[in-house]
Amino acid sequence: MKMGFFRIPLYFLCIIALNQALYATSGAKWMASSYEDLRNAAEANDFYAQGFLALVHAHGDKGKDITVEVALPFARRSALAGHWLGYFAEGFLARMRGGEGNAQEVREFYLKAFRDPDGRMIKAAASGDPVAAYALAEIFTSDEVRPDLVPSVELAGRHYSVSAAGGYGPAKVQFSLLKTNAIRDSGITKDLGGGIALLEETVRTHLPSAHFYLGRAYFKGIGVQRDKEMALVHFQAAADRGHAVSQLTVADFYAHGLVGQPKVDLALRYARLAIGQQETKALAKIAEYESLLAGKAVPAGLRPDVPSPLDPSSGAEVPLPPPPSVPPSPPALSPDPPPPFSATRLTPDLPSPYEGAPIVNPPPAPRPTLPEPPPLPVPSATGSTEETRELAKKHYFGRGSVPDYGKSLPLFTQSANAGDAEAARYLGIMYLRGKGVPKDNAKALEWFTLASDRGDALAGKNVQMLKSLLLK
């Protein structure tokens, strides 16, 4: 009888220990794996691998460029399976896209991850999974989860610390910012040397965000001697891997000749690369640079609040966490951007941080072969204008299914004809980009103007910038 009494607790202790080992090793396993093994597992329906692969493409991890369009299908499949990491990845990508419309998605997916009925994310973080700890830290710095959760920099700092100690690159970057900036209530003592050392360590893995923040440190002289040339080296290394804020920063370097002679044509190329993620700011930069090329004064209102190296004396510190480095959202007011620059093809007059360790990108892997989710329903004409527009956006972005411009176009048209300003703006975007319709700048301008007249502020900016481009 006594033996049975002792065997039962021992049995449960073994189960608990096994679960902790499984939770703790999942993240570490995929962090250490090759990209090919990770992708194969994702395509074989490993839901953790799918969520982690989405984060790899969102961060530009494992030597890959930042590619939201590749990340999203994997995040979606993991989330459709009810996995906490899929939910988190969906929320993270929505946060990268930015805008009020995506804030609700951030909230929805982050809370789903946090409130998992079995508490899998929290258990994994408590067991030492670096990826789960990072996800919790990001959730604790998200204002979108209010009032259900109260953001806490202190809790975020603890989880970033655990994740960074576990070797997860994106967490190392965030933890370095806590060390180098005096973030109130974080519970972390300011340590410039330690923060910069952590960034330098992460740069060796070629993570774009690490290059960006180390470039910022060199430009502003934070923990290192101020050096514009080295700042540009790191900004450009991040820009060439798809980091949109870095692309806009590099564009300013070249447009204004901060290192060497101005190269406005090269500035334009980098600004155009940022359109997919930092659309409004990129378009304003394009208009500004085209005015410089034409020898005109920059039109008033065309200089947005873009993170720029032109004001090193501002003293503004980077908030924690900074907005994720990736937000795609319509429209594109310039010709199709050129092919992305190679990470190893930096300007010849600057040293490359990749010398001695060139990145050899493998041929593109095949798209996932997992079964597609069911298509979204076609709404009835009796729905409200807002419901019709929101369903059109689901088809446009492929939320819950694959993007279908053929279905979104008539729905946006129906909603716009009923007086909806946002739907009219999206129609302008579709004509401008040629999504589901032939490209037509005149029609795009008509729809943007209509949306602007109805009070859509973004459409008003699009009208101004599109007119400035069409008049050149």
C-alpha positions as CSV (number, residue, x, y, z in Angstrom):
1,M,0.0,0.0,0.0
2,K,2.8,2.4,0.9
3,M,4.6,1.5,-2.3
4,G,1.6,2.5,-4.3
5,F,1.3,5.7,-2.4
6,F,4.8,6.7,-3.4
7,R,4.6,5.5,-7.0
8,I,1.7,7.8,-7.9
9,P,3.4,11.1,-6.9
10,L,6.6,9.8,-8.6
11,Y,4.7,9.1,-11.7
12,F,3.2,12.6,-11.8
13,L,6.6,14.1,-11.1
14,C,8.0,12.3,-14.1
15,I,5.2,13.5,-16.3
16,I,5.7,17.1,-15.1
17,A,9.5,16.9,-15.7
18,L,8.9,15.5,-19.2
19,N,6.5,18.3,-20.0
20,Q,8.9,20.9,-18.8
21,A,11.7,19.3,-21.0
22,L,9.4,19.3,-24.0
23,Y,8.3,22.9,-23.5
24,A,11.8,24.1,-22.9
25,T,13.4,22.4,-25.8
26,S,10.9,23.3,-28.6
27,G,12.1,26.8,-29.0
28,A,15.8,26.0,-28.6
29,K,15.5,23.1,-31.1
30,W,14.2,25.3,-33.9
31,M,16.6,28.2,-33.0
32,A,19.5,25.8,-33.5
33,S,18.1,24.0,-36.6
34,S,18.9,24.8,-40.2
35,Y,16.4,26.8,-42.2
36,E,15.8,23.8,-44.5
37,D,15.0,21.5,-41.5
38,L,12.7,24.2,-40.1
39,R,10.8,24.7,-43.3
40,N,10.5,21.0,-43.9
41,A,8.9,20.5,-40.5
42,A,6.6,23.5,-41.1
43,E,5.4,21.9,-44.4
44,A,5.0,18.6,-42.6
45,N,2.4,20.3,-40.2
46,D,4.6,20.9,-37.2
47,F,2.6,23.8,-35.8
48,Y,5.4,25.2,-33.6
49,A,7.7,25.1,-36.6
50,Q,5.2,27.0,-38.7
51,G,4.8,29.8,-36.1
52,F,8.6,30.0,-35.6
53,L,9.2,30.1,-39.4
54,A,6.8,33.0,-39.6
55,L,9.0,34.9,-37.0
56,V,12.1,34.0,-38.9
57,H,10.8,35.8,-42.0
58,A,9.4,38.6,-39.9
59,H,12.8,39.3,-38.2
60,G,15.1,38.4,-41.1
61,D,16.5,35.6,-39.0
62,K,18.7,32.6,-40.2
63,G,20.2,34.7,-43.0
64,K,16.8,35.4,-44.6
65,D,15.5,38.8,-45.7
66,I,12.5,40.3,-44.0
67,T,9.6,39.0,-46.0
68,V,6.1,39.4,-44.5
69,E,4.4,37.8,-47.5
70,V,6.3,34.6,-46.8
71,A,5.8,34.8,-43.0
72,L,2.0,35.3,-43.1
73,P,0.8,32.0,-44.6
74,F,2.9,30.0,-42.0
75,A,1.6,32.1,-39.1
76,R,-1.9,31.7,-40.4
77,R,-1.7,27.9,-40.7
78,S,-0.3,27.5,-37.2
79,A,-3.0,29.8,-35.8
80,L,-5.7,27.9,-37.6
81,A,-4.5,24.8,-35.8
82,G,-4.9,26.7,-32.5
83,H,-1.2,26.9,-31.6
84,W,-0.2,29.7,-29.3
85,L,2.9,30.5,-31.4
86,G,0.7,30.9,-34.5
87,Y,-1.6,33.3,-32.7
88,F,1.4,35.3,-31.5
89,A,3.0,35.4,-35.0
90,E,-0.3,36.6,-36.5
91,G,-0.5,39.3,-33.9
92,F,3.1,40.3,-34.4
93,L,2.7,40.6,-38.1
94,A,-0.5,42.7,-37.7
95,R,1.5,45.0,-35.4
96,M,4.2,45.3,-38.0
97,R,1.6,46.4,-40.6
98,G,0.4,49.1,-38.2
99,G,-2.7,51.2,-38.5
100,E,-6.0,51.3,-36.6
101,G,-7.5,48.5,-38.6
102,N,-4.7,46.1,-37.6
103,A,-4.7,47.1,-33.9
104,Q,-7.8,44.9,-33.3
105,E,-6.0,42.0,-34.9
106,V,-3.0,42.5,-32.7
107,R,-5.3,42.5,-29.6
108,E,-7.3,39.4,-30.8
109,F,-4.3,37.2,-31.6
110,Y,-2.1,38.3,-28.6
111,L,-4.9,37.6,-26.2
112,K,-5.6,34.2,-27.8
113,A,-2.0,33.3,-27.3
114,F,-1.9,34.5,-23.7
115,R,-5.3,32.9,-22.8
116,D,-4.6,29.5,-24.3
117,P,-6.9,27.2,-22.3
118,D,-3.9,24.9,-21.4
119,G,-1.6,27.8,-20.7
120,R,0.9,26.4,-23.1
121,M,2.8,29.7,-23.9
122,I,3.1,30.6,-20.2
123,K,4.2,27.0,-19.3
124,A,6.8,27.1,-22.1
125,A,8.1,30.4,-20.9
126,A,8.3,29.2,-17.3
127,S,10.2,26.1,-18.5
128,G,12.8,28.3,-20.2
129,D,11.7,28.3,-23.8
130,P,13.4,31.4,-25.3
131,V,10.8,31.9,-28.0
132,A,7.9,31.7,-25.5
133,A,9.7,34.1,-23.2
134,Y,10.2,36.6,-26.1
135,A,6.5,36.3,-27.1
136,L,5.4,37.1,-23.5
137,A,7.7,40.1,-23.4
138,E,6.3,41.4,-26.6
139,I,2.7,41.0,-25.3
140,F,3.6,42.8,-22.1
141,T,4.8,45.8,-24.2
142,S,1.7,46.0,-26.3
143,D,-0.9,48.7,-25.7
144,E,-3.3,46.9,-27.9
145,V,-4.1,44.3,-25.2
146,R,-5.5,46.9,-22.8
147,P,-7.7,46.7,-20.7
148,D,-7.6,42.9,-20.5
149,L,-3.9,43.0,-19.8
150,V,-1.9,45.9,-18.4
151,P,1.4,46.4,-20.2
152,S,4.4,46.1,-17.9
153,V,8.0,47.1,-18.8
154,E,9.3,45.3,-15.7
155,L,7.7,41.9,-16.7
156,A,8.8,42.5,-20.3
157,G,12.3,43.1,-19.2
158,R,12.4,39.9,-17.2
159,H,11.2,37.8,-20.2
160,Y,13.5,39.6,-22.6
161,S,16.3,38.7,-20.2
162,V,15.4,35.0,-20.1
163,S,15.0,34.9,-23.9
164,A,18.3,36.7,-24.5
165,A,20.1,34.4,-22.1
166,G,18.7,31.5,-24.1
167,G,20.3,32.9,-27.3
168,Y,17.2,34.3,-29.1
169,G,18.5,37.2,-31.4
170,P,15.4,39.4,-31.5
171,A,15.2,39.3,-27.7
172,K,18.9,40.2,-27.5
173,V,18.2,43.3,-29.5
174,Q,15.3,44.4,-27.2
175,F,17.2,43.6,-24.1
176,S,20.2,45.6,-25.3
177,L,17.8,48.6,-25.7
178,L,16.8,48.2,-22.1
179,K,20.4,48.2,-21.1
180,T,21.5,51.2,-23.2
181,N,18.4,53.4,-22.5
182,A,17.2,54.5,-19.1
183,I,13.8,52.9,-19.3
184,R,11.8,53.8,-16.3
185,D,10.2,51.0,-14.2
186,S,12.1,48.3,-16.2
187,G,14.1,47.2,-13.2
188,I,17.2,47.0,-15.4
189,T,20.2,49.2,-14.6
190,K,21.6,51.3,-17.4
191,D,24.7,49.6,-18.9
192,L,25.9,51.2,-22.1
193,G,28.9,48.8,-22.5
194,G,26.8,45.7,-21.9
195,G,24.1,46.9,-24.2
196,I,26.5,47.7,-27.1
197,A,28.3,44.4,-26.5
198,L,25.0,42.5,-26.9
199,L,24.2,44.4,-30.1
200,E,27.7,43.6,-31.5
201,E,27.2,39.9,-30.6
202,T,23.8,39.8,-32.4
203,V,25.1,41.7,-35.4
204,R,27.4,38.7,-36.0
205,T,24.3,36.7,-36.8
206,H,23.3,39.3,-39.4
207,L,20.0,40.1,-37.7
208,P,18.7,43.3,-39.5
209,S,17.3,45.0,-36.3
210,A,20.7,44.6,-34.6
211,H,22.4,46.3,-37.5
212,F,19.9,49.1,-37.3
213,Y,20.3,49.8,-33.6
214,L,24.1,49.5,-33.7
215,G,24.0,52.0,-36.7
216,R,22.0,54.3,-34.5
217,A,24.5,54.0,-31.7
218,Y,27.3,55.0,-34.1
219,F,25.4,57.9,-35.5
220,K,24.4,59.3,-32.1
221,G,27.5,58.3,-30.2
222,I,25.7,56.0,-27.8
223,G,28.2,53.8,-26.0
224,V,30.6,54.1,-29.0
225,Q,32.5,57.0,-30.6
226,R,30.3,58.8,-33.1
227,D,31.1,57.6,-36.6
228,K,28.8,58.4,-39.6
229,E,30.6,56.0,-41.9
230,M,30.1,53.0,-39.6
231,A,26.6,54.1,-38.9
232,L,25.9,53.9,-42.7
233,V,27.6,50.5,-42.9
234,H,25.1,49.1,-40.3
235,F,22.0,51.0,-41.6
236,Q,22.7,49.8,-45.1
237,A,23.3,46.2,-43.9
238,A,19.9,46.2,-42.3
239,A,18.3,48.0,-45.3
240,D,19.6,45.5,-47.8
241,R,17.9,42.7,-45.8
242,G,14.5,44.3,-45.9
243,H,14.5,46.5,-42.8
244,A,12.2,49.3,-43.9
245,V,13.1,52.0,-41.3
246,S,16.8,51.4,-42.2
247,Q,15.9,51.8,-45.9
248,L,14.4,55.2,-45.2
249,T,17.4,56.2,-43.1
250,V,19.8,55.1,-45.8
251,A,17.8,57.1,-48.3
252,D,18.3,60.2,-46.2
253,F,22.0,59.6,-45.9
254,Y,22.3,59.5,-49.7
255,A,19.9,62.3,-50.5
256,H,21.6,64.7,-48.2
257,G,25.2,63.6,-48.6
258,L,25.9,62.8,-45.0
259,V,28.7,60.5,-46.1
260,G,30.3,61.7,-49.4
261,Q,28.5,63.4,-52.2
262,P,24.6,63.3,-52.4
263,K,23.3,60.5,-54.5
264,V,19.6,61.3,-54.9
265,D,19.0,58.6,-57.4
266,L,20.2,56.0,-54.9
267,A,18.1,57.6,-52.2
268,L,15.1,57.1,-54.4
269,R,15.8,53.4,-54.9
270,Y,16.0,52.8,-51.1
271,A,12.9,54.9,-50.4
272,R,11.0,52.8,-53.0
273,L,12.1,49.6,-51.3
274,A,10.4,50.8,-48.1
275,I,7.0,51.3,-49.7
276,G,5.6,47.8,-48.8
277,Q,6.3,48.3,-45.1
278,Q,6.4,52.1,-44.4
279,E,4.2,53.2,-47.2
280,T,3.1,56.7,-46.2
281,K,6.6,57.8,-45.0
282,A,8.2,56.2,-48.1
283,L,5.9,58.0,-50.5
284,A,6.6,61.3,-48.8
285,K,10.3,60.7,-49.1
286,I,10.0,59.8,-52.8
287,A,8.1,63.0,-53.5
288,E,10.8,65.0,-51.5
289,Y,13.7,63.4,-53.4
290,E,12.1,63.8,-56.8
291,S,11.7,67.5,-56.0
292,L,15.4,67.6,-55.2
293,L,16.3,65.9,-58.5
294,A,14.1,68.4,-60.4
295,G,15.8,71.3,-58.5
296,K,12.5,72.3,-56.9
297,A,11.8,73.3,-53.3
298,V,10.4,70.4,-51.3
299,P,6.6,70.9,-51.1
300,A,5.2,71.7,-47.7
301,G,3.8,68.8,-45.8
302,L,5.8,66.1,-47.7
303,R,8.3,65.5,-44.9
304,P,6.7,63.1,-42.5
305,D,8.0,62.1,-39.1
306,V,10.4,59.5,-40.5
307,P,13.2,58.2,-38.3
308,S,16.1,60.1,-39.8
309,P,19.8,60.5,-38.9
310,L,19.6,64.2,-39.7
311,D,18.9,65.3,-36.2
312,P,21.5,63.7,-33.9
313,S,21.1,66.4,-31.2
314,S,17.4,65.7,-30.6
315,G,18.3,63.5,-27.7
316,A,15.1,61.4,-28.2
317,E,15.6,57.8,-27.0
318,V,14.0,54.9,-28.7
319,P,10.9,53.8,-26.8
320,L,10.7,50.1,-25.8
321,P,9.7,48.2,-27.6
322,P,10.1,50.1,-30.9
323,P,7.4,49.4,-33.4
324,P,8.3,46.1,-35.1
325,S,10.3,46.9,-38.2
326,V,7.9,45.8,-40.7
327,P,4.2,47.6,-41.4
328,P,2.6,46.7,-45.0
329,S,-0.5,48.6,-45.9
330,P,-1.7,50.3,-49.1
331,P,-0.9,52.3,-51.5
332,A,2.2,52.6,-53.7
333,L,2.6,56.0,-55.4
334,S,5.7,55.2,-57.4
335,P,6.9,52.9,-60.1
336,D,7.5,49.3,-59.2
337,P,10.5,49.2,-56.9
338,P,13.8,47.7,-58.3
339,P,14.9,44.3,-57.2
340,P,16.2,44.3,-53.5
341,F,19.9,45.0,-53.0
342,S,22.1,42.1,-52.0
343,A,23.4,42.1,-48.5
344,T,26.9,41.6,-49.9
345,R,26.6,44.4,-52.5
346,L,27.3,47.5,-50.3
347,T,28.7,50.6,-51.7
348,P,32.4,50.1,-52.5
349,D,33.7,53.0,-50.5
350,L,32.3,51.6,-47.2
351,P,33.5,48.4,-45.4
352,S,31.0,45.6,-45.4
353,P,30.1,44.0,-42.0
354,Y,29.7,40.7,-43.9
355,E,33.4,40.5,-45.1
356,G,34.8,37.2,-44.2
357,A,31.4,35.7,-43.7
358,P,29.4,36.2,-46.8
359,I,25.8,35.1,-46.8
360,V,25.0,32.7,-49.6
361,N,21.2,32.6,-50.0
362,P,20.0,29.2,-51.2
363,P,17.5,29.0,-54.0
364,P,13.9,29.9,-53.0
365,A,12.3,27.0,-51.2
366,P,8.9,25.8,-52.6
367,R,5.8,27.3,-51.2
368,P,4.0,25.4,-48.4
369,T,2.0,22.4,-49.7
370,L,-0.4,22.3,-46.8
371,P,-4.1,22.3,-47.5
372,E,-5.6,25.7,-48.0
373,P,-8.1,27.0,-45.5
374,P,-11.7,27.3,-46.7
375,P,-12.5,30.4,-48.7
376,L,-14.2,33.4,-47.1
377,P,-18.0,33.6,-47.7
378,V,-19.4,36.2,-50.2
379,P,-21.5,38.7,-48.3
380,S,-25.1,39.4,-49.1
381,A,-26.0,42.8,-50.4
382,T,-28.0,43.4,-47.3
383,G,-25.0,43.9,-45.0
384,S,-24.1,47.3,-43.7
385,T,-21.6,49.5,-45.5
386,E,-19.0,48.9,-42.8
387,E,-19.5,45.1,-42.9
388,T,-19.2,45.0,-46.6
389,R,-16.0,47.1,-46.5
390,E,-14.5,44.9,-43.7
391,L,-15.2,41.7,-45.7
392,A,-13.7,43.3,-48.7
393,K,-10.5,43.9,-46.7
394,K,-10.5,40.3,-45.6
395,H,-10.5,39.2,-49.2
396,Y,-7.9,41.9,-50.1
397,F,-5.4,40.9,-47.4
398,G,-6.3,37.2,-47.4
399,R,-7.3,37.0,-43.8
400,G,-8.5,33.5,-43.1
401,S,-7.9,32.6,-46.8
402,V,-5.8,33.6,-49.7
403,P,-6.0,37.1,-51.1
404,D,-8.7,37.4,-53.8
405,Y,-8.8,40.9,-55.5
406,G,-11.6,39.7,-57.7
407,K,-13.9,39.4,-54.7
408,S,-12.6,42.5,-52.9
409,L,-13.1,44.8,-55.9
410,P,-16.9,44.6,-56.2
411,L,-17.3,44.8,-52.4
412,F,-15.1,47.9,-52.1
413,T,-17.1,49.4,-55.0
414,Q,-20.4,48.6,-53.3
415,S,-19.3,50.1,-50.0
416,A,-17.7,53.2,-51.7
417,N,-20.8,53.8,-53.7
418,A,-22.8,53.7,-50.5
419,G,-20.6,56.6,-49.1
420,D,-17.8,54.8,-47.3
421,A,-14.6,56.8,-47.5
422,E,-12.2,54.0,-46.5
423,A,-13.5,51.8,-49.2
424,A,-13.0,54.5,-51.8
425,R,-9.4,54.8,-50.6
426,Y,-8.8,51.1,-51.1
427,L,-10.2,51.4,-54.6
428,G,-7.6,54.1,-55.3
429,I,-5.0,51.7,-54.0
430,M,-6.1,48.9,-56.2
431,Y,-6.0,51.1,-59.4
432,L,-2.7,52.6,-58.4
433,R,-1.1,49.2,-57.8
434,G,-2.9,47.3,-60.4
435,K,-4.3,44.8,-57.9
436,G,-7.2,43.0,-59.7
437,V,-7.5,45.8,-62.2
438,P,-5.2,47.4,-64.8
439,K,-3.0,50.2,-63.3
440,D,-4.7,53.5,-63.9
441,N,-3.3,56.6,-62.1
442,A,-6.2,58.8,-63.2
443,K,-8.8,56.4,-61.7
444,A,-6.7,56.1,-58.6
445,L,-6.6,59.8,-58.2
446,E,-10.4,60.0,-58.6
447,W,-11.0,57.5,-55.8
448,F,-8.5,59.1,-53.5
449,T,-10.0,62.5,-54.1
450,L,-13.5,61.1,-53.3
451,A,-12.2,59.5,-50.1
452,S,-10.5,62.7,-49.1
453,D,-13.6,64.7,-49.7
454,R,-15.4,62.4,-47.4
455,G,-12.9,63.0,-44.6
456,D,-10.3,60.3,-45.1
457,A,-7.0,61.8,-43.9
458,L,-4.7,59.2,-45.5
459,A,-6.5,59.6,-48.8
460,G,-5.8,63.4,-48.6
461,K,-2.1,62.7,-48.3
462,N,-2.3,60.3,-51.2
463,V,-4.0,62.9,-53.3
464,Q,-1.3,65.5,-52.6
465,M,1.6,63.1,-53.3
466,L,0.1,61.5,-56.3
467,K,-0.6,64.9,-57.9
468,S,3.0,65.9,-57.2
469,L,4.2,62.8,-59.0
470,L,1.9,63.1,-61.9
471,L,2.8,66.7,-62.6
472,K,6.5,65.9,-63.0
